[in-house]
Amino acid sequence: MTKKKRIDVLLHKFVPQHVLLTKEESQILLEKYQIDVNDLPQMFEKDPVAIAIGAKEGDIIKIVRNSSTTVKSVDYYRYIKKEKV
């Protein structure tokens, strides 16, 4: 039986920084933009990055992409949900 080698996806140069928001930070974000959590784009709970940072259903992730052209960074948000089987 061979062991599978685990790769840390967060260390890959094309994977931007992912930050798991606290419940308080999530609430502030939703109030700021006057949206519901379901209005955010979704990421599945079994996504390699979601697994790596410990995100569970209902969590919100902030994705920070560095920009070399317009601004220092651009923030994106994703809502974690379970995949339907």
C-alpha angles and dihedrals in degrees: 000000000000126000118236113235112234118221121204102230091194090068094058113111093231096052110092123217113285120200124190108222121222118239089257093050090047092052092049090051093050092047093046093057095031092233139131122241089250089062090069122088111262135240122190121244089236093056108125092238093047089052092046094055095038098246117170134191111296096026123122122222126203114212116201116200119187115226124206095189115043116011137357094261143347122220124216127181132213132189115220117228137168118260115244112240 
